[in-house]
Amino acid sequence: MPTGVSAQTAAKTLSGWSGEIRGEIAVKLSLAALPLRTRPDFETSRALCGLAQNSAHSELTPNFAAQAAGIILSTSQNDANTKSGVNDLTSSFKNQIITLKCYWRLTIMRIAILIVLIAVVVFLAIAAWKTYTIAIRTTPKQKQAYIDRSWAQVSAADRQWYQQQAWQTWRIKSEDGLQLVARFLPPATPGRPIVVLAHGYHHTHQQMIPYARLYAQWGCGLLLPDSRGQGLSGGFNLGFGWLDRRDYVAWSREILRQRGSATAIVLAGVSMGGATVLAASGEADLPENVQAIVDDCGFDHVYPQIKLRVSGKYHLPQEPTVWLASLLTRHFAHYRLQEGDIASQVARSHTPTLFIHGDQDDYVPIASERHMYKICQAPKAAYIVPGAGHTAAYAADPDQYAARVKDFLSRYVSDFA
């Protein structure tokens, strides 16, 4: 068809042709009038053929091409709408799949986070329980193990000396109703001071036999308690020096009750026992008869001391493990580890105090002793033992140790010299 000639003009020109030819040409012309991208489907083609047949027996009207194009365009529009609907459905389906994938990914992430949180909580709960059961809780079997351990650290000579003495068994009730047990040896010389010896952590009074033998050589009387939760004393929770402070105030009163109100008393201890007698020294109702304190490597606060032990020996995180263990201690032992401020007790004390510490102590840092010595307002002296580890000051240099202790007690304790 020449350029610029419309379908209707061409239809008029062909009006003289036969009906079949006109119909065929008209259909082709009508198709040519459509955009190239439009492709009639089967139904559209059949409609056009019907239209062409009807027109084959009549004059080809100028509107034929337009009618044919209308049919195709209408059908094309329906196809476009159908395709658009399919595309919309496909797009919606894809969006639902994407949404579903995001939902499951988020759900899996939430589950993973929940599992991690549960694992952390379980781990901390186990760590806290382990800390409490190791540091504070005891059992009958463990009590016996503490006795065996203490005996194992006593030399044959010291053991023989202990077994040859005429020990008495003393018993008192603690303020919270526990039965506390101690061994008592009267002084060789009447009127001499009574020295109360406090043993260390996870030990019993047998640990103090070497020190008892030293004080006995000076004619002193001896009282060797088993601290609560250890040895023969009642209870299954350790006081870690804090609850024990009240027990040693009670032991001091018991000495006065049984030995007379004029009896001079010395409180001495190692490690946890050292912390015990330091804490007792700050009690307002401590009898004035307690004339001196001898601390050998005691710590300044329960809470950081347990934290140090938890991380150093058991390789557990200090926090919140010890904080959680303190909750357990509060429930089972009726005190919080944070309460055990030994240094504050030292600051309140008016009792002359001798601080002894090994400069190689890796269990109770020497900084603990330095801190307490600095804040102590009572008459005081310090003896730092070169090369000595924890509780090893006496064994490192027995003669010097004995000389320092004797000199200090001679200055402050009546009837000692």
C-alpha positions as CSV (number, residue, x, y, z in Angstrom):
1,M,0.0,0.0,0.0
2,P,1.4,3.4,-0.9
3,T,2.6,5.6,1.9
4,G,-0.1,7.9,3.2
5,V,-3.1,5.8,2.0
6,S,-5.5,4.8,4.8
7,A,-7.3,1.5,5.1
8,Q,-10.7,3.1,4.4
9,T,-9.5,4.7,1.1
10,A,-8.1,1.4,0.0
11,A,-11.4,-0.3,0.8
12,K,-13.3,2.1,-1.5
13,T,-10.9,1.5,-4.3
14,L,-11.5,-2.2,-4.1
15,S,-15.3,-1.9,-4.0
16,G,-15.6,-3.2,-7.5
17,W,-13.8,-6.4,-6.9
18,S,-15.4,-9.7,-6.1
19,G,-16.8,-10.4,-2.7
20,E,-14.3,-13.1,-1.8
21,I,-11.3,-11.0,-2.9
22,R,-12.7,-7.9,-1.1
23,G,-13.2,-9.9,2.1
24,E,-9.7,-11.3,2.0
25,I,-8.1,-8.0,1.1
26,A,-10.1,-6.2,3.8
27,V,-9.0,-8.5,6.5
28,K,-5.4,-8.0,5.5
29,L,-5.8,-4.3,5.4
30,S,-7.4,-4.3,8.8
31,L,-4.5,-6.2,10.1
32,A,-2.1,-3.8,8.5
33,A,-3.9,-1.0,10.3
34,L,-3.0,-2.5,13.7
35,P,0.2,-1.9,15.6
36,L,2.9,-4.4,14.7
37,R,3.1,-5.7,18.2
38,T,-0.6,-6.8,18.2
39,R,-1.1,-10.5,17.3
40,P,-4.7,-11.8,17.1
41,D,-5.4,-15.1,18.8
42,F,-7.5,-17.9,17.3
43,E,-10.9,-16.4,18.4
44,T,-10.1,-13.1,17.0
45,S,-9.0,-14.5,13.7
46,R,-12.3,-16.5,13.5
47,A,-14.3,-13.4,14.1
48,L,-12.5,-11.5,11.4
49,C,-13.1,-14.3,8.9
50,G,-16.8,-14.2,9.7
51,L,-16.8,-10.5,9.2
52,A,-15.0,-10.9,5.9
53,Q,-17.5,-13.5,4.7
54,N,-20.4,-11.3,5.5
55,S,-18.8,-8.5,3.6
56,A,-18.0,-10.7,0.6
57,H,-21.7,-10.6,-0.5
58,S,-22.1,-6.9,0.1
59,E,-20.5,-3.8,-0.7
60,L,-17.2,-3.2,1.3
61,T,-18.0,-0.4,3.6
62,P,-15.5,2.2,4.7
63,N,-16.0,1.2,8.3
64,F,-15.0,-2.4,7.7
65,A,-11.3,-1.9,8.5
66,A,-12.2,0.0,11.6
67,Q,-14.6,-2.7,12.8
68,A,-12.0,-5.4,12.2
69,A,-9.4,-3.3,14.0
70,G,-11.8,-2.8,16.9
71,I,-12.3,-6.5,17.3
72,I,-8.6,-7.1,17.4
73,L,-7.9,-4.2,19.7
74,S,-10.6,-5.2,22.0
75,T,-9.2,-8.7,22.1
76,S,-5.7,-7.4,22.5
77,Q,-6.9,-5.3,25.4
78,N,-8.4,-8.3,27.0
79,D,-5.2,-10.2,26.5
80,A,-3.3,-7.3,28.0
81,N,-5.6,-7.3,31.0
82,T,-5.2,-11.1,31.3
83,K,-1.4,-10.8,31.1
84,S,-1.5,-8.0,33.6
85,G,-3.5,-10.1,36.0
86,V,-1.1,-13.0,35.6
87,N,1.8,-10.7,36.1
88,D,0.1,-9.2,39.2
89,L,-0.5,-12.8,40.5
90,T,3.0,-13.8,39.8
91,S,4.4,-10.6,41.5
92,S,2.1,-11.3,44.5
93,F,3.3,-14.9,44.7
94,K,6.9,-13.8,44.5
95,N,6.3,-11.2,47.3
96,Q,4.7,-13.9,49.4
97,I,7.6,-16.1,48.9
98,I,10.0,-13.3,49.8
99,T,7.9,-12.5,52.9
100,L,7.8,-16.1,53.9
101,K,11.6,-16.4,53.5
102,C,12.1,-13.3,55.6
103,Y,9.7,-14.6,58.3
104,W,11.6,-17.9,58.5
105,R,15.0,-16.3,58.6
106,L,13.8,-14.0,61.4
107,T,12.3,-16.9,63.2
108,I,15.5,-19.0,62.9
109,M,17.5,-16.0,64.1
110,R,15.2,-15.5,67.1
111,I,15.4,-19.2,68.0
112,A,19.2,-19.1,67.7
113,I,19.4,-16.0,70.0
114,L,17.0,-17.7,72.4
115,I,19.2,-20.8,72.4
116,V,22.3,-18.7,73.1
117,L,20.6,-16.8,75.9
118,I,19.4,-20.0,77.5
119,A,22.9,-21.5,77.2
120,V,24.4,-18.4,78.8
121,V,21.9,-18.5,81.6
122,V,22.4,-22.2,82.2
123,F,26.2,-21.8,82.2
124,L,26.1,-18.9,84.7
125,A,23.6,-20.8,86.9
126,I,25.9,-23.8,86.9
127,A,29.0,-21.6,87.5
128,A,27.2,-19.8,90.4
129,W,26.2,-23.1,92.0
130,K,29.6,-24.5,91.6
131,T,31.1,-21.4,93.2
132,Y,28.7,-21.6,96.1
133,T,29.2,-25.4,96.6
134,I,33.0,-25.1,96.4
135,A,33.6,-21.9,98.3
136,I,30.8,-22.0,100.9
137,R,29.0,-25.2,101.1
138,T,30.4,-28.3,102.9
139,T,29.3,-31.9,103.5
140,P,30.2,-34.5,106.1
141,K,32.5,-36.1,103.7
142,Q,34.3,-32.8,103.0
143,K,34.5,-32.0,106.7
144,Q,36.5,-35.2,107.2
145,A,38.6,-34.4,104.2
146,Y,39.5,-31.0,105.9
147,I,40.6,-32.9,109.0
148,D,42.8,-35.3,106.9
149,R,44.3,-32.4,105.0
150,S,45.2,-30.5,108.1
151,W,46.8,-33.6,109.7
152,A,48.8,-34.2,106.6
153,Q,50.4,-30.8,106.9
154,V,51.6,-31.4,110.5
155,S,55.1,-32.7,111.0
156,A,55.6,-35.9,113.0
157,A,57.2,-33.9,115.9
158,D,54.2,-31.5,116.1
159,R,51.7,-34.3,115.9
160,Q,53.5,-36.1,118.7
161,W,53.5,-33.0,120.8
162,Y,49.7,-32.5,120.2
163,Q,48.9,-36.0,121.2
164,Q,50.8,-35.7,124.4
165,Q,48.8,-32.8,125.7
166,A,45.8,-33.0,128.0
167,W,43.3,-31.3,125.8
168,Q,39.8,-30.4,127.0
169,T,36.8,-30.2,124.6
170,W,34.8,-27.0,124.8
171,R,31.4,-26.4,123.2
172,I,29.3,-23.3,122.7
173,K,26.3,-22.3,120.7
174,S,26.7,-19.7,118.0
175,E,24.2,-16.8,117.8
176,D,22.4,-18.7,114.9
177,G,22.2,-21.9,116.9
178,L,25.2,-24.0,115.6
179,Q,27.2,-26.1,118.0
180,L,30.8,-25.0,117.8
181,V,33.7,-27.2,119.1
182,A,37.2,-26.4,120.3
183,R,40.2,-27.9,122.0
184,F,41.4,-26.2,125.1
185,L,44.8,-26.5,126.8
186,P,45.2,-24.6,130.1
187,P,48.3,-22.5,130.5
188,A,51.4,-24.1,131.9
189,T,51.8,-21.1,134.2
190,P,48.6,-19.9,135.9
191,G,47.5,-16.3,135.0
192,R,49.2,-16.4,131.5
193,P,47.2,-15.3,128.5
194,I,45.0,-17.5,126.5
195,V,45.7,-17.5,122.7
196,V,42.8,-18.4,120.5
197,L,44.1,-19.8,117.2
198,A,41.9,-19.5,114.1
199,H,42.6,-21.9,111.2
200,G,42.3,-21.3,107.5
201,Y,40.0,-22.0,104.6
202,H,39.0,-25.7,104.2
203,H,41.1,-26.7,107.2
204,T,40.5,-27.6,110.8
205,H,42.2,-26.7,114.1
206,Q,44.9,-29.3,113.4
207,Q,46.4,-26.8,111.0
208,M,47.3,-24.6,113.9
209,I,49.3,-27.2,115.9
210,P,52.7,-25.7,114.9
211,Y,51.6,-22.3,116.1
212,A,50.0,-23.8,119.2
213,R,53.3,-25.4,120.1
214,L,55.1,-22.1,119.7
215,Y,52.7,-20.3,122.1
216,A,52.8,-23.2,124.5
217,Q,56.5,-22.7,124.8
218,W,55.8,-19.2,126.1
219,G,53.5,-20.6,128.8
220,C,50.3,-19.5,127.2
221,G,47.0,-21.3,127.4
222,L,45.5,-22.4,124.0
223,L,42.0,-22.6,122.5
224,L,41.8,-24.2,119.0
225,P,38.3,-24.0,117.6
226,D,37.0,-25.7,114.5
227,S,35.3,-22.9,112.6
228,R,31.7,-23.3,111.5
229,G,31.1,-25.8,108.7
230,Q,34.5,-27.4,109.3
231,G,35.9,-30.1,111.5
232,L,33.7,-31.1,114.4
233,S,31.7,-27.8,114.5
234,G,28.2,-27.7,113.3
235,G,26.8,-26.3,110.1
236,F,27.4,-26.9,106.4
237,N,28.2,-23.4,105.2
238,L,31.5,-21.6,105.8
239,G,31.4,-18.1,107.3
240,F,34.5,-17.1,105.3
241,G,35.7,-15.1,108.3
242,W,32.7,-12.9,108.3
243,L,30.1,-15.0,110.2
244,D,33.1,-16.4,112.2
245,R,33.9,-13.0,113.7
246,R,30.8,-13.4,115.9
247,D,31.8,-16.9,116.9
248,Y,35.2,-15.7,118.0
249,V,33.6,-13.0,120.1
250,A,31.6,-15.8,121.7
251,W,34.7,-17.9,122.3
252,S,36.3,-14.9,124.0
253,R,33.4,-14.6,126.3
254,E,33.5,-18.3,127.0
255,I,37.2,-18.0,128.1
256,L,36.2,-15.3,130.6
257,R,33.3,-17.3,131.9
258,Q,35.5,-20.4,132.5
259,R,38.9,-18.8,133.3
260,G,37.9,-15.6,135.0
261,S,37.2,-12.0,134.1
262,A,40.9,-11.0,134.5
263,T,42.2,-13.4,131.8
264,A,44.2,-11.8,129.0
265,I,43.3,-13.0,125.5
266,V,45.1,-13.0,122.2
267,L,43.3,-13.7,118.9
268,A,45.6,-15.1,116.2
269,G,44.9,-16.7,112.8
270,V,46.2,-17.6,109.4
271,S,44.5,-17.0,106.0
272,M,40.8,-17.0,106.5
273,G,41.5,-17.3,110.2
274,G,43.6,-14.1,110.0
275,A,40.6,-12.4,108.4
276,T,38.4,-13.8,111.1
277,V,40.4,-12.3,114.0
278,L,40.7,-9.0,112.1
279,A,37.0,-8.8,111.6
280,A,36.4,-9.7,115.3
281,S,38.7,-6.9,116.3
282,G,36.2,-4.3,114.9
283,E,33.2,-5.7,116.9
284,A,31.9,-3.2,119.4
285,D,31.1,-5.9,122.0
286,L,34.5,-7.6,121.8
287,P,35.7,-8.0,125.4
288,E,38.5,-5.6,126.4
289,N,40.4,-8.6,127.6
290,V,41.3,-9.2,124.0
291,Q,44.6,-7.3,124.1
292,A,46.2,-8.2,120.8
293,I,45.5,-9.5,117.3
294,V,48.1,-11.5,115.2
295,D,47.1,-11.7,111.6
296,D,49.0,-14.0,109.3
297,C,48.1,-13.4,105.6
298,G,44.4,-12.5,106.1
299,F,42.4,-10.9,103.3
300,D,40.7,-7.5,103.4
301,H,37.3,-8.4,101.8
302,V,35.4,-11.6,101.3
303,Y,33.9,-10.7,97.9
304,P,37.0,-9.9,95.9
305,Q,38.8,-12.8,97.6
306,I,36.3,-15.2,96.2
307,K,36.4,-13.6,92.8
308,L,40.1,-14.1,92.8
309,R,39.7,-17.7,93.7
310,V,37.0,-18.3,91.1
311,S,39.0,-16.9,88.2
312,G,42.5,-18.1,89.4
313,K,41.7,-21.7,90.5
314,Y,38.5,-22.6,88.8
315,H,38.9,-20.5,85.6
316,L,35.3,-19.2,85.7
317,P,34.2,-15.6,84.9
318,Q,34.2,-13.5,88.0
319,E,31.0,-11.7,87.2
320,P,28.2,-12.3,87.4
321,T,29.2,-15.7,88.7
322,V,30.2,-14.5,92.2
323,W,27.3,-12.1,92.4
324,L,24.9,-15.0,91.7
325,A,26.8,-17.2,94.2
326,S,26.2,-14.4,96.7
327,L,22.5,-14.8,96.2
328,L,22.8,-18.5,97.0
329,T,24.9,-17.7,100.0
330,R,22.3,-15.3,101.2
331,H,19.6,-17.9,100.9
332,F,21.5,-20.9,102.4
333,A,24.1,-19.3,104.7
334,H,22.1,-16.1,105.6
335,Y,24.8,-13.6,104.6
336,R,25.9,-11.9,101.4
337,L,29.5,-12.1,100.3
338,Q,29.5,-8.4,99.7
339,E,29.0,-7.9,103.4
340,G,32.3,-9.3,104.4
341,D,34.3,-6.0,104.6
342,I,37.2,-7.0,106.8
343,A,39.1,-3.8,106.2
344,S,36.3,-1.7,107.6
345,Q,36.4,-3.8,110.8
346,V,40.1,-3.1,111.0
347,A,39.5,0.6,110.6
348,R,37.2,0.5,113.6
349,S,39.5,-1.6,115.8
350,H,41.3,-0.3,118.8
351,T,43.2,-3.5,119.5
352,P,46.9,-3.6,118.8
353,T,47.5,-5.6,115.6
354,L,50.5,-7.4,114.1
355,F,50.2,-7.9,110.3
356,I,52.3,-10.8,108.9
357,H,52.5,-11.5,105.2
358,G,54.7,-13.3,102.7
359,D,55.8,-11.2,99.8
360,Q,55.3,-14.1,97.4
361,D,51.8,-14.8,98.5
362,D,49.7,-15.5,95.3
363,Y,46.6,-16.5,97.1
364,V,46.0,-13.4,99.2
365,P,47.8,-10.5,97.5
366,I,50.2,-8.6,99.7
367,A,48.3,-5.4,98.6
368,S,45.5,-6.6,100.9
369,E,47.7,-6.5,103.9
370,R,49.2,-3.2,102.9
371,H,45.7,-1.7,102.6
372,M,44.6,-2.9,106.0
373,Y,47.9,-1.8,107.7
374,K,47.4,1.7,106.2
375,I,43.9,2.2,107.5
376,C,44.4,0.6,110.9
377,Q,44.2,3.2,113.6
378,A,45.2,1.0,116.5
379,P,48.8,0.3,117.6
380,K,50.3,-1.8,114.9
381,A,53.3,-3.5,113.4
382,A,54.0,-5.3,110.2
383,Y,56.3,-8.2,109.4
384,I,56.8,-8.9,105.7
385,V,58.6,-12.2,105.1
386,P,60.8,-12.3,102.0
387,G,60.2,-15.2,99.7
388,A,57.3,-16.6,101.7
389,G,54.1,-17.8,100.0
390,H,50.6,-18.1,101.5
391,T,50.6,-19.4,105.1
392,A,54.4,-20.1,104.7
393,A,55.8,-17.2,106.8
394,Y,56.4,-19.3,109.9
395,A,58.0,-22.2,108.0
396,A,60.2,-19.8,106.0
397,D,61.9,-18.4,109.0
398,P,60.7,-19.9,112.3
399,D,63.2,-18.1,114.6
400,Q,62.5,-14.6,113.1
401,Y,58.8,-15.3,113.1
402,A,58.8,-16.2,116.8
403,A,60.9,-13.2,117.7
404,R,58.6,-10.8,116.0
405,V,55.5,-12.2,117.5
406,K,57.0,-12.4,121.0
407,D,58.3,-8.9,120.8
408,F,54.9,-7.5,119.8
409,L,52.9,-9.4,122.4
410,S,55.4,-8.4,125.1
411,R,54.5,-4.8,124.4
412,Y,50.7,-5.0,124.5
413,V,49.6,-8.2,126.4
414,S,49.7,-8.2,130.2
415,D,51.2,-11.2,132.0
416,F,52.9,-12.3,128.8
417,A,56.6,-11.3,129.3
